[in-house]
Amino acid sequence: MHAEFLNPQTLLSRRHALALLAAPLAAPAWAATGAALPQITLAGPPAIVSAPLIHMAETNALQGVAQRTVFTAWRDPDQLRMMAMGGKADVLAMPSNVAANLYNRGAGVALLNISTWSSQWIVTRDAQRKALADFKGEEIAVPFRGDMPDIVLQLLAAKQGLDVQRDFRIRYVPTPMEAMQLLITRRVSHALLTEPGVSLALRKTQSFPVGLIAPTLHRGADLQQEWGRLFQRAPRVPQAGIAAVGGVRAQPQVLAAVERAYAQSVAWCRSNALECGRMMARHIDLLTPEAVADAMAVSQLEAVPAAQARPELEFFYGQLMTRNPQLVGGKLPDAAFFGAGA
């Protein structure tokens, strides 16, 4: 096992979360009657993948299968795992490897789609650094040690003969927002960020009063392009999507409604970027409408059903398994993981 992927504190929190698996969830009453759910809870991170979920909640898009639809945010992957296994949400946006890991460890998870095909950049004060290798020897702030986007960074480094721990000075931080704050306050010169964090950082450094003290920032290494170049594939990574957990997995009409509404909300967000930004800013602190609109313009947001995304997912999972099989729970997930259409 490659120890750099999982530190002891992360392992402890995940073991605590996985202990919840020993207590099976009782089937809810509506599962037997087929009646509309009283509520569907959607959850996601402060990232573009959550924009359609928020739109679904604000428009009550699931009114045909639920009386009420609400959105709640998760702040880090460990909170996500606790929510997924603690019955705190029904549909969660999550990194694709987390979904596979939970499924392979016995959690009730069904992947519905992949919708974020990577939106990761190294944001830098040095406009001349455009490829990952250009950052060799440099300090980079990286959030979520052992999770996305750290694992993509490590895969890309290893593919070109670089070692993240030896060839870079990685400064791990708990959240993307903390990485961004280090960058705009000049405590680091480079940070690995995802959208809309990238656009938010660029906006902040051009605005008053932050612009008076923050450096001018640039999009440096585009990890999507690096992926395509190094693996000789399309420049997109099956980074994140939505998954159903718990009792809703037994309700095919609910899952179909969620998939349909999510795809429709993706289309709305792409066509109404600034209004989508205003909507996200109402639900997630620190985001601004303009930054979200900028992010929409550059993010690969496309809701691809899990069954259709399976080949790209299995390639990605295979790369992870060569580094550390435990990132996906020790094996490729079987067909049941890939939604109803698998």
N, C-alpha and C positions, 0 to 999 in steps of 0.2 A: 504493500500500500504506500502511496506517496503521501507522506505526512503533511506536506505543505497544503494539501487540499482541506484537511480537517484538523482544527486545533482542539485541545482538550475541552475548552469551555463549550465549543459548538457541539462536540460529541455528547457532553453531559446533557445539554438542553434537548438534543434530539432523542437521547435515550429516555428522558423524562416524557417527551411527547409520545414516543412509541409505546410506552407503558400503557397508554390509554387504549391500545388495541386489544388488550386482554379483556376489556369490558364491552361485550357486543351491544350495539344499539338496538333498542326495541323498535319494531316497526310502528310508524305513526298511524293514527287512526284513519287518516285520509287515504293511506295506501290500500286499505281493504275496500273502501267505499267508492273510490274514484272521484270523490268530490273535489272541488277546487281547494287548493291549499289556502290557509288563512294568510300566509306570508311566505315569500321567497326572499332570502337574504343573499345578496351578491357581495362579493368582497374582492378587493384588488389593491395593488400598490400605487404609489404616486407616480405612475408611468402611463404611457400612451395606451397600453393594453386595457386600462381601466376606463378609458373614455367612453366606449360603447356601453359598459356596465352602468355607468352613471346616467347616461342618456336613457337606458332601459328603465332605471328607477324613476327618473324625473318624468317620463312619459307614461309610466305604468304600462309598459309594453307587454307585460305578461298577464294582463287582466283576464285573459281567457282561461288561465290555469291557476291563477292566484289572486286573492282579493287585494293584496298589497305587495309591492316590490320595493325593497330598500337596498341601499348601498352602504357598505362600511369599509374603511381602509385598513389594510395591514401595513406595518412599518418595516418589517424585516422577515426573512425566511423562517426564522424560528417561531415568530408569532403566527405566520401562515400555517405552519405545521400544526400548531396547537389549535387553531381555528378549524382546520380540516378534520382533525380527529376528535375534537371536543364538541362537535355538533353546533358550532357557532355560525355557520354559513352553509348554504346549499350549493352555490356555484361560486367557485373562486378562480380568479386569474392567478396563474402560478407559472414559474419557470418549468420548462418541459422536463428537465431532469428530476425536479422535485416530485412532479406528478408520477413519473415512472418509479422513483424510489419508494414513495408511499404505497403505490399499487403492489410492488413486488414484496413489500413487507407486510402485506395483508390488510392495508387500509382500504376502505370502500371508496375507490376513486375510479371514475371513468372520464377519460380525456374526450372533450367534445370538439375542440378545434385547436389549431395553431393560428394565431392572428398577428403576433409580432415576430417578424422575420429579421430580427436584430436591428438595433438602433443604438449602437455603441461606438463611441469615439474616445480617443485620448485627446482631451482638450489641453492646450498648451500655450505658454507665453511665447514660444519660439515658432514662428511661422515657417521655418525651414524644415522642421521635423514632420515628415509626411508618412513614413512607414514605421512599423513597430521597431525594426532594427535601429532606427535613428535615435531611439530612446535608451540605447544600451548605456549602462553606467549611471543613468539618471534616476532621481527619486520620483515615484509616481504614487499618488494617493489612490487607493483601490478600496471600494466598499464591499461588504458581504464576503468576507474571506471564506473560500470553499464553496461558494455559490456563484450564480450568474452575477456579474459578468466576469468574475475572477477566473472561472474555469475556462471560459473562452480565451481569455488572455493567455492562460497557461498552455492550452492546446496550440494556439498560434505560435507561441514562443518555441515550444518543443518541436513543432513541425519544421522550423528553420534552424534547429540546432542551438537554440538559446534556452537557458534555464532561468526562470523568473527569479529564483532566490539568489542565484549566483551573478547573473548578468544585469540585473536591475536592482534598484533599492526601493522595495515595495513598502509603502506605509499604509497598512490596513486600517480602515476606519469602519465604524458600525453601519453607517448609512450613506447613500449618495449625497444627501444634503450636506453632511459633514465634509465629504470630499470636496464638494463645490465651495464651501465656506473657506476651507484651507487654500483653495486656488485663488479666490477673489480677494483674499486678505494677504496674499503674497507669502504665505507660509510654505507653499509648495509651488513649483512651476508647471507641473503636469498632473492631471487627474483623469482617471478612467470613469466616464459618465455615460449614462443612457438618456435618451429623450423621455420627457422634456427637460431633464436636468442640463443637457448640453445647451439647448436654446436659452434656458433661463440664465445660465452662467454668461453666455455671450451678451444677452440683453442687459444683465446687471452691470457689466463692465462698461457699457456705453451710456449709462443713465446716471442722473444726479440723485443722491449724493455719492453713491458707490463709485461711479465713474471717476471721481476725483482722486480716489486712493487705489482703486483696483487696476491691475494691468490690463492691457489689451490682450484678448484671448483669441485663439484660433482653433479650428477643427484640425487636429493633427492626424494621427493614424486612424483611418476608417477601418474598423475591425471587420465590417462586412466585405469590403474589397480585399482585405488581407485573407479572409476565409476563402473567397473565390479563387484568388491567385495561388494560394498555397495548396489547396486541395483540388484545384482544377475543376471547380464546380460553379454553379450560379452563386453570385455574391450575396447570399442570404443564409441566415442561420435560424433553424426552428427554435427560437429562443423562449417563447412563452405563448400560452393560450388559456382557455378556460376549461375547467374540469368540474364535473358534478360529484358530490360526496354525499354519503348517508342515504337516506330514504328516497330522495328524488331519483336515484338511479333506477328504481323499480317502476318508474312512471314514464314510459316512452313518449307519451303525449306532452309531458312537461319538458323532457329533454329536447324534443323536436321544436317546441315553442321557444325554448331558450336559444337554440342554435339559429333559428329563423330570425328572432328579434335581434340577436347580437349582430348577425350579418347586415341587417337593415340599419342598425345603429352605426356600424362601421361606415356604411355608405353615407349616412347623414353627417357623421363627423368629418369625413373627408370633403364633403360638399359645403360644409358650414364651419370651417376651421375656427374662425374667431368666436362664433357663438359657442362652439364646443369648448373653446378655451375659457369663456366666461362661466360655462357650466362646471368645468373641472375646478376652476378657482373657487367656486362656492363650496365645494366639498373637500378640497385638499389645500391646507395652509401652504403658503409660500409660492404656490404656482400663480402665474399671471396669464391672462387671456392671450396676450401677444406671444409669450413664450410657447404656449401650447399650439397656437396657430403656426408658428415657425416650425415646431416639431412635426406637426401634421404634414408639412410640405416635404419633409425629408425622411420620414419614417416609412418603413415597409409594413403598413398595416393592411392585412388581407386575411379575412376569415376563411381558412381552408379546413374543411372537415377532417377530423383526426384520421379517418381511414385513408383519405387521399394524401395526407401528409406523412403517412407511415413510412414510405421509403426514405424520405429525408430525415425523419426522426431516427430511424434505425441506423442510418449512417452516422448521425451525430452521436447517438448512444454508443455505437461501436467505437468511436474515437474516445469517448469518455472512459469506456471499459478498458482500453489499452493503458490508460493512465491510472485509473482507480475504479474498479468495478462497483464499489459501494456507492458511487455517485448516482447510480441508477438501481441500487438494491441488489447488485450481484449478477444480473442477467437481463437480457432483453425482455420486456413485457410481452405477454402473449396477446392473441387477437382480441380478447375481451376488453383489454385496456383501451383499444382504439375506437371507442364509441359504438353506437348501434349499427353503423354501416360497415364495420370491419368484416 
